[in-house]
Amino acid sequence: MQRTGQASVPALAPIMGAVFISFLIIGVAMPVLPLHVHRGLGLGTFIVGLVAGSQFAASLVSRVWAGRHADSRGAKHAVVTGLILAALAGLLYILSLRFVTAPAISVTILLLGRALLGAGESFIITGAQTWGLAISGAQNTGKVLAWVGTAMYAAFALGAPVGTSLYASFGFTAIALATTLVPLAALLLVAPLRRVAPTAQARPSLTRVVAAVWLPGVGLALTSAGFGAMTAFVALLFAARGWTVWPAFTAFAIAFILARIFLGQLPDRSGGARIALNFLLIEAAGQALLWLAPSSAMALIGAGLTGFGYSLVYPGFGVEAVRRAPADSRGLAMGAYTAFLDVALALATPALGLIAAMTDIGSVFFVSALCVLGAAPIALRLRGMR
């Protein structure tokens, strides 16, 4: 028997807790990883983008695998697998620090760690989303994606100042240790949770699932350029202009979370495509403000608008994806849909790094604003197809 929408948030709370703990490791690294690569290892902005994007490239490669795993082995098993991979990534972070005097070797090991973390993240979030849909029902798709995402970005909001403080006091060693130990703590929370039965009765057709989700997926990919710009380059933007770095991540995450808490039901009630369209315009405005901001206060408003807008783009397009996907392949559908985000971030972050190297760091946010606006025609088409 499926739970009602009113009961879905309490039912999701343990899963959200596991996601929150897991994504702290990404949150603590987000403001300091570019600084470690750029200043600590002395490497350029293209390498910064490559290191940031490698996590998303690995997520892309593993996303369909994670979706099939969640459908066939169960969502809880997928989450546990992801946590183990994340802890192993932390060990590679630690190993990379043994070679800081040889930056090429150090960054290569760091890239491998980021790739392993990307695979772990793929299993964790795909498993958690599939778990939530099994508990709450497809009629609550928007709410499930919104609340699971809220836990993820709450971890980013807390992780940014914590990571900045750890890096200032203990260097990247503290980040590496946290990446190793925090996923093990999340395993303790996940272990006693009730598993849900696998949903796949037969091996689902990947071609069929991709055909169902590709259009909202492309919309997600274009709007995710703003998220990629935030994760990889806002730290360098604030540092270049002499502003404190971590409030940018916190402003983004807090605005994101508030939108999810108070407006997370809108995609289910008002239509995913309509909400995606409205909120991608807000996201694009935030990116443009970051590009033009004359002061840290205006830049923080831009970061907040970016977070507020991006908050409901993912569940908005996600409602459209799940609505079109086969009912017994929702894990694979979530994996395939989110893979479009990975494609965008894997390609966009190095490309934006090249733009920064050829022009200036502010231009990154102008280009990403244009990419976000490119999703508007897709949202309009999806509205017309309902």
C-alpha positions in Angstrom: 0.0 0.0 0.0 1.4 3.4 -0.9 1.7 6.1 1.6 -0.1 9.3 1.2 1.5 12.6 0.3 1.0 13.8 3.9 2.9 10.9 5.3 5.7 11.0 2.8 8.0 13.5 4.5 8.2 11.6 7.9 8.7 8.4 5.9 11.6 10.0 4.0 13.3 11.4 7.1 15.7 8.5 7.7 16.7 8.4 4.0 17.2 12.2 4.0 19.4 11.8 7.1 21.6 9.3 5.3 21.9 11.5 2.2 22.7 14.5 4.4 25.6 12.8 6.2 26.9 11.4 2.9 26.9 14.7 1.0 28.7 16.5 3.8 31.9 15.1 2.2 31.1 16.9 -1.0 30.0 20.1 0.9 33.3 20.4 2.8 35.4 20.0 -0.3 33.3 22.4 -2.5 34.8 25.7 -1.5 38.4 24.5 -0.9 39.1 21.9 -3.7 39.6 24.7 -6.3 41.9 26.5 -3.9 43.9 23.3 -3.2 44.4 22.6 -6.9 45.0 26.2 -8.0 47.0 27.5 -5.0 48.2 24.4 -3.2 49.3 22.5 -6.3 49.9 25.6 -8.5 47.8 24.4 -11.4 45.6 26.4 -13.8 41.8 27.0 -14.1 41.4 24.3 -16.8 42.8 21.7 -14.3 40.5 23.1 -11.6 37.6 22.5 -14.0 38.9 19.1 -14.9 39.2 18.0 -11.3 35.7 19.4 -10.5 34.2 17.8 -13.6 35.8 14.4 -13.1 33.4 13.6 -10.3 30.4 14.3 -12.6 32.0 12.4 -15.5 32.3 9.3 -13.3 28.7 9.8 -12.1 27.6 9.8 -15.7 29.4 6.5 -16.4 28.0 4.9 -13.3 24.5 6.4 -13.3 22.7 3.8 -15.4 24.6 1.0 -13.6 23.4 2.6 -10.3 19.8 2.7 -11.6 19.8 -0.9 -12.7 21.4 -1.9 -9.4 18.6 -0.1 -7.4 15.9 -1.7 -9.5 17.4 -5.3 -9.4 19.2 -5.5 -6.1 17.1 -2.9 -4.1 17.5 0.7 -3.3 19.1 0.2 0.1 21.8 -2.0 -1.4 22.6 0.8 -3.9 23.0 3.3 -1.1 25.3 1.1 0.9 27.5 0.4 -2.2 27.8 4.1 -2.8 28.9 4.8 0.8 31.7 2.2 0.5 32.9 3.8 -2.7 32.9 7.3 -1.2 35.0 6.1 1.7 37.5 4.5 -0.7 37.7 7.9 -2.5 38.8 9.5 0.7 41.7 7.1 0.9 42.8 8.3 -2.5 42.6 11.9 -1.4 44.9 11.0 1.5 47.3 9.2 -0.9 47.4 12.3 -3.2 48.8 14.4 -0.3 51.9 12.2 -0.3 52.8 13.7 -3.7 52.1 17.4 -3.3 55.7 18.2 -4.4 54.9 16.4 -7.7 51.7 18.2 -8.7 51.1 16.1 -11.8 51.1 12.9 -9.8 49.1 14.4 -6.9 46.4 15.7 -9.2 46.2 12.4 -11.1 45.5 10.5 -7.9 43.1 13.2 -6.8 41.3 12.8 -10.2 41.0 9.1 -9.5 39.6 9.8 -6.0 37.1 12.3 -7.5 36.0 9.7 -10.0 35.4 7.1 -7.3 33.5 9.7 -5.3 31.4 10.4 -8.4 30.5 6.7 -8.7 29.7 6.6 -5.0 27.5 9.7 -5.2 25.7 8.2 -8.2 24.7 5.1 -6.2 23.8 7.1 -3.1 21.5 9.6 -4.7 19.9 7.2 -7.3 19.3 4.6 -4.5 17.8 7.3 -2.2 15.5 8.6 -4.9 14.3 5.1 -5.9 13.9 4.3 -2.2 11.8 7.4 -1.7 9.6 6.7 -4.7 9.0 3.2 -3.5 7.8 4.5 -0.1 5.8 7.5 -1.3 4.5 6.5 -4.7 5.0 8.0 -8.1 2.2 10.6 -7.5 4.7 12.3 -5.1 7.6 12.3 -7.5 8.2 16.1 -7.1 8.1 15.9 -3.4 10.4 13.0 -3.2 13.0 14.6 -5.4 12.6 17.9 -3.6 13.1 16.5 -0.1 15.9 14.2 -0.9 17.6 17.1 -2.7 17.0 19.3 0.3 19.0 16.9 2.5 21.8 17.0 -0.1 22.0 20.8 -0.3 21.6 21.2 3.5 24.8 19.2 3.6 26.4 21.6 1.1 25.2 24.6 3.2 26.8 23.2 6.4 29.8 21.7 4.6 30.9 25.0 3.0 31.8 26.9 6.2 33.0 23.7 7.9 35.3 22.8 5.0 36.6 26.4 4.9 37.4 26.2 8.6 39.0 22.8 8.4 41.1 23.8 5.4 42.3 27.0 7.1 43.3 25.2 10.3 44.6 21.8 9.0 44.8 22.0 5.2 43.5 19.5 2.7 44.4 16.7 5.0 41.3 17.3 7.1 39.2 17.2 4.0 40.7 13.9 3.0 40.1 12.4 6.4 36.5 13.6 6.5 35.9 12.1 3.0 37.1 8.8 4.4 35.3 8.7 7.7 31.9 10.5 7.1 30.5 7.8 4.7 31.3 5.2 7.4 29.2 7.1 9.8 26.3 7.2 7.3 26.5 3.4 7.0 25.6 3.2 10.7 22.4 5.2 10.0 21.4 3.2 6.9 22.0 -0.3 8.3 18.9 -0.5 10.5 16.5 1.0 7.9 13.8 -1.2 6.3 14.7 -2.2 2.7 12.2 -2.1 -0.1 11.9 -4.9 -2.6 13.5 -4.6 -6.0 11.0 -3.4 -8.7 12.5 -4.8 -11.9 10.8 -8.1 -12.9 13.0 -8.3 -16.0 15.9 -6.4 -17.4 14.4 -3.1 -18.5 15.2 -1.6 -21.9 17.7 1.2 -21.6 16.7 2.5 -25.0 13.0 2.7 -24.0 13.8 4.5 -20.8 16.2 7.0 -22.4 13.5 7.7 -25.1 11.1 8.5 -22.3 13.3 10.9 -20.4 15.6 12.5 -23.0 13.7 15.7 -23.5 13.4 16.7 -19.8 16.9 15.4 -19.4 18.3 17.9 -22.0 16.4 20.7 -20.1 18.1 19.5 -16.9 21.5 19.5 -18.6 21.2 23.1 -19.8 20.1 24.4 -16.5 22.8 22.5 -14.6 25.4 24.8 -16.2 24.6 27.3 -13.5 25.2 24.7 -10.8 28.5 23.7 -12.4 29.6 27.3 -12.5 28.8 27.6 -8.8 30.6 24.5 -7.7 33.8 24.9 -9.7 34.3 28.7 -10.1 32.4 30.8 -7.5 35.2 30.3 -5.0 37.7 31.6 -7.5 35.4 34.5 -8.4 35.1 35.6 -4.7 38.8 35.0 -4.0 39.8 37.1 -7.1 37.7 40.0 -5.9 38.9 39.8 -2.3 35.6 38.6 -0.9 35.1 35.8 1.7 34.5 32.6 -0.2 32.2 30.3 1.9 29.1 32.6 2.2 28.5 32.2 -1.6 28.0 28.4 -1.1 25.9 28.9 2.0 23.7 31.6 0.3 23.2 29.2 -2.7 22.3 26.3 -0.4 20.0 28.1 2.0 18.0 29.7 -0.8 17.8 26.2 -2.4 16.6 24.6 0.8 14.0 27.3 1.6 12.5 26.9 -1.9 12.4 23.2 -1.5 10.8 23.3 2.0 8.1 25.9 1.1 7.5 25.2 -2.6 8.6 21.6 -3.1 5.0 20.5 -3.7 4.6 22.8 -6.7 5.8 20.5 -9.5 3.3 17.8 -8.5 0.5 20.3 -8.2 1.1 22.8 -11.0 3.0 20.7 -13.5 6.7 20.0 -13.8 7.3 21.8 -17.0 5.6 25.0 -15.9 7.5 25.1 -12.6 10.8 24.3 -14.4 10.3 27.2 -16.8 9.5 29.8 -14.1 12.5 28.8 -11.9 15.1 28.5 -14.7 14.4 32.2 -15.4 15.2 33.0 -11.8 18.4 30.9 -12.0 19.6 32.7 -15.1 19.0 36.0 -13.4 21.2 34.9 -10.5 24.0 33.8 -12.8 23.8 37.2 -14.6 24.0 39.0 -11.3 27.1 37.1 -10.3 28.7 38.1 -13.6 27.9 41.8 -13.1 28.1 42.1 -9.3 30.1 45.2 -8.1 30.1 44.0 -4.5 30.0 40.9 -2.4 26.5 41.7 -1.2 25.2 41.7 -4.8 27.1 38.6 -5.6 25.6 36.8 -2.6 22.1 37.8 -3.9 23.1 36.3 -7.2 24.2 33.1 -5.5 21.0 33.0 -3.6 18.9 33.5 -6.8 20.8 30.8 -8.5 20.1 28.4 -5.7 16.4 29.4 -5.4 15.9 29.0 -9.2 17.8 25.7 -9.6 16.0 24.2 -6.6 12.8 23.4 -8.5 14.3 22.9 -12.0 15.5 19.4 -11.1 12.2 18.1 -9.7 10.2 20.1 -12.3 11.9 18.4 -15.2 12.0 15.2 -13.1 8.2 15.0 -12.8 8.1 15.0 -16.6 10.7 12.3 -16.8 9.1 9.9 -14.3 5.6 10.5 -15.9 6.9 9.2 -19.2 9.0 6.3 -17.8 7.9 2.6 -17.3 6.6 2.1 -13.8 8.9 -0.9 -13.1 12.1 1.0 -14.2 12.0 4.1 -12.0 15.4 3.5 -10.7 16.8 3.3 -14.2 14.7 6.3 -15.2 16.1 8.4 -12.3 19.6 7.2 -13.3 19.2 8.1 -16.9 17.5 11.4 -16.2 20.2 12.4 -13.7 22.9 11.3 -16.2 22.0 14.4 -18.3 23.1 16.5 -15.3 26.4 14.5 -15.2 26.9 15.1 -19.0 26.4 18.8 -18.5 28.8 19.1 -15.5 31.4 16.8 -17.0 31.6 18.9 -20.2 30.7 22.3 -18.9 33.1 22.7 -16.0 36.3 22.1 -18.1 34.8 24.3 -20.9 34.0 27.0 -18.4 37.5 26.7 -17.1 38.9 27.3 -20.6 36.6 30.4 -20.9 38.0 31.7 -17.7 41.6 31.2 -18.8 40.9 33.0 -22.1 38.9 35.9 -20.7 38.2 36.3 -17.0 36.5 34.4 -14.2 33.4 36.6 -14.3 32.7 35.5 -17.9 32.0 32.0 -16.7 28.7 33.2 -15.2 27.6 35.1 -18.3 28.0 32.0 -20.4 26.3 29.7 -17.9 23.3 32.2 -17.8 22.9 31.8 -21.5 23.0 28.0 -21.2 20.3 28.1 -18.5 18.1 30.2 -20.7 18.5 27.7 -23.5 16.3 25.3 -21.5 13.2 27.6 -21.7 12.1 26.3 -25.2 12.3 22.8 -23.9 10.1 23.6 -20.9 7.6 25.3 -23.2 7.5 22.3 -25.5 6.9 19.9 -22.5 4.0 22.1 -21.4 2.5 21.8 -24.8 2.8 18.0 -24.7 0.8 17.5 -21.5 
